[in-house]
Amino acid sequence: MPELSDTQRLVRDALVGGDFQTVRPVLIGGGDPTRRLAIHHRHYHASLVDALRTRFPATTWLIGDAAVTAAARRFVATHPPRVFCIAEFGEDFPAFLAAEPSLAALPYVQAFARLEWHAGRVSVAVDGPALSLADLTAAESVDLMSSAVAFQPGVMYLTADWPVDELLRVYLSDQTPPEFQMEPGTMHVEVRGARGDLHLTRIAAATWLFRRCLQAGLAIGTAAEGALDVDPQFDSGRALIEVYGAGLVTRLFLLNPH
């Protein structure tokens, strides 16, 4: 009698990879129990492929349903889920698409799919109560440079080497322009969403780094120093006011309080 863990592994391999003969000795009931397992195998693949197609509608619009479906089938066969929620499946799919030989003519497909993945995640976030500029003024006695802030949950900072933010706006507008040029260049994008709403905003490199560092929980002073390395003219005071004014901050706290 094999151990339970061994049986579970055999069933898992059969469901994912279709290896029915190896698992056959531990199956019971019916003339050919592998036929029943094959049904679960097909359902496993079909449900995950459908989940990817649902999760990447803009990417499907860009490269076509046939290309996404074919890539999704190969991805599911080699990248079983590592998360419990099927809606969270597919984070590695953009990189997988970039390695597809048939998509070599679209060097921006990974950046576009990655943007869509994060846009989908932040768009369903729920904003918390934001601190105001009055709250920042009231905190003047606090050592701001040694303090950190907590950001709204629906915010993400991405960089891309192609204008994929503009391309996603085209998709969301449901209006195909007569011509769209994809010219390479570094883009710094703030992706912000809440309750189905989504905003894509390009920001300067120093501002992008400042906000990304703040979101990561670094001290305000540390974030300012990093931004100054990018742009010596960076105004950290104004940048902090803009962060508060945009409603991004939900909490201000002192790091390592004594």
Residue pairs with C-beta under 8 A, 6 or more apart in sequence:
2 10
2 26
7 26
10 19
10 22
10 23
10 26
11 23
11 26
11 37
12 80
13 19
13 22
13 23
14 20
14 22
14 23
14 34
14 37
14 41
15 37
15 40
15 41
15 44
16 44
16 77
16 80
17 77
18 38
18 41
20 34
20 37
20 38
20 41
21 34
23 34
23 37
24 33
24 34
27 33
27 34
27 37
30 36
44 76
45 73
45 76
45 77
47 86
48 72
48 76
48 81
48 86
48 89
49 69
49 72
49 73
49 76
51 86
51 87
51 89
51 90
52 68
52 72
52 75
52 76
52 89
52 90
52 93
53 60
53 65
53 68
53 69
53 72
55 87
55 89
55 90
55 93
55 117
55 120
56 68
56 90
56 93
56 113
56 116
56 117
57 116
58 112
58 116
58 168
58 171
58 172
59 68
59 94
59 97
59 109
59 112
59 113
59 116
60 68
61 171
62 106
62 109
62 112
62 167
62 171
63 97
63 103
63 106
63 109
67 100
67 102
67 103
71 93
71 96
71 97
71 100
71 103
72 93
74 96
75 90
75 92
75 93
75 96
79 92
79 93
79 96
81 89
83 89
90 117
91 117
93 113
93 117
94 109
94 110
94 111
94 112
94 113
94 114
94 117
95 110
95 114
97 103
97 109
97 110
97 113
98 109
98 110
103 109
107 162
107 184
108 160
108 161
108 162
108 164
108 167
108 182
111 160
111 161
111 162
111 164
112 162
112 164
112 167
112 168
114 158
114 160
115 158
115 160
115 164
115 165
115 168
115 189
115 191
116 168
118 156
118 158
118 191
119 156
119 168
119 191
119 193
119 198
119 200
121 156
122 153
122 154
122 155
122 156
122 191
122 192
122 193
122 194
122 198
123 154
123 193
123 194
123 196
123 197
123 198
124 154
124 193
124 195
124 196
125 152
125 153
125 154
125 193
125 194
125 195
126 153
126 154
126 194
126 195
127 152
127 153
127 154
127 194
127 195
127 247
128 152
128 153
128 250
129 250
130 152
130 247
130 248
130 249
130 250
131 244
131 249
131 250
131 251
131 252
132 244
133 241
133 244
133 245
135 244
135 252
136 240
136 241
136 244
136 252
139 147
139 252
142 252
142 254
143 254
144 220
144 221
144 240
145 219
145 220
145 221
145 224
146 219
146 220
146 221
146 254
146 255
146 256
147 219
147 220
147 252
147 253
147 254
147 255
148 214
148 217
148 218
148 219
148 220
148 252
148 253
148 254
148 255
149 214
149 220
149 243
149 249
149 250
149 251
149 252
149 253
150 217
150 249
150 250
150 251
150 253
151 214
151 215
151 248
151 249
151 250
152 192
152 194
152 247
152 248
152 249
152 250
154 192
154 193
154 194
155 190
155 191
155 192
155 215
155 248
156 190
156 191
156 192
157 188
157 189
157 190
157 191
157 208
157 211
157 212
157 215
158 188
158 189
158 191
159 186
159 187
159 188
159 189
159 208
160 186
160 187
160 189
161 184
161 185
161 186
161 187
162 182
162 183
162 184
162 185
162 187
163 182
163 183
163 185
163 187
164 187
165 187
165 189
165 200
165 202
166 180
167 180
167 182
168 200
169 200
170 176
170 177
170 180
172 198
186 205
187 202
188 202
188 203
188 204
188 205
188 207
188 208
189 200
189 201
189 202
189 203
189 208
190 199
190 200
190 201
190 202
190 203
190 208
190 211
191 198
191 199
191 200
192 198
192 199
192 201
193 199
203 211
204 231
205 230
205 231
206 227
206 228
206 230
206 231
206 234
207 227
207 234
207 239
207 242
209 223
209 226
209 227
209 230
210 223
210 224
210 226
210 227
210 234
210 236
210 239
211 223
211 239
211 243
211 248
213 222
213 223
213 226
213 227
214 220
214 223
214 243
218 226
219 255
220 236
220 240
223 236
224 234
224 236
224 239
227 234
227 236
227 239
228 234
228 236
243 249
